[in-house]
Amino acid sequence: MKDFSMSQYWWCFVIAAVVCYFIGCFNFAVLISHFKKKDIRNIGSGNPGTMNMMRSFGLKIGILNFLCDALKGGLPVLIAYFIFKDYCFAGTNVCVADFARYFCGMFVVIGHIFPVTMKFKGGKGIASTLGLFWFSLACEKWWFIFIGLGLLVLVLVYIALYEWGSMGSLLGVSVFSIWQAVIFYLRYAEALAQGYVIACFMLLIAINLLTWIAHHKNIYKLLGGEEHRTSIKKMINKKIKKSKQ
């Protein structure tokens, strides 16, 4: 492994933060809804994200939007991993890629939730966050991609059974975070007090806080029994009826 001096190459992370932020600012829900001659910000809950797209335009459009946002969160993470995977922070055994992929992912999520292109009123970042974790964990072991896919399916099953889209999504993000945190703990068990190791854990916490805080209104509504339900069964039945007409 090659040494990476943060004091010498700090500017790499400044550039990465700016680029990833503006990647996050690109909102697929708004783009796709415009192709449908509508603006998702004026429909349903008004949130330009996957759940509102699914409720407003159906399951197929919702899945398309999810995949686009997941790729938006995942591809910068993957690029960061391959750029820095052969480097360790100087004087430590901490892989730069462990920090860089979540650093880049965090700024994509920030850009999605607070996009300067939409007056800082964006989506809630769930699809992008799930995508960044899915891709990040696949960097650990290639076959983790299938476990991650299984977890995403479980999130979908939870939403199908209980119809609480926001809660199912937040639980998925939390499980992904715990999974990565356990890997970091085992990898750096003898250096948990090292600054860069702490920074890796802080990034995981920060990404979770961003998505949970972005959903604070949903959480209040859930507690009050007023949250919008996402019925996948109704969407499928509606699609079947349309196909028969």
HELIX and SHEET records of a PDB file:
HELIX    1   1 MET A    6  CYS A   25  1                                  20    
HELIX    2   2 PHE A   28  PHE A   35  1                                   8    
HELIX    3   3 ILE A   40  ASN A   42  5                                   3    
HELIX    4   4 THR A   50  PHE A   57  1                                   8    
HELIX    5   5 LEU A   59  PHE A   84  1                                  26    
HELIX    6   6 VAL A   96  ILE A  113  1                                  18    
HELIX    7   7 VAL A  116  MET A  118  5                                   3    
HELIX    8   8 ILE A  126  GLU A  140  1                                  15    
HELIX    9   9 PHE A  144  TYR A  162  1                                  19    
HELIX   10  10 GLY A  165  ARG A  187  1                                  23    
HELIX   11  11 ALA A  189  ALA A  191  5                                   3    
HELIX   12  12 GLY A  195  ALA A  214  1                                  20    
HELIX   13  13 HIS A  216  GLY A  224  1                                   9    
HELIX   14  14 ILE A  232  LYS A  244  1                                  13    
SHEET    1   A 2 LYS A   2  PHE A   4  0                                        
SHEET    2   A 2 TYR A  87  PHE A  89  1                                        
END                                                                             
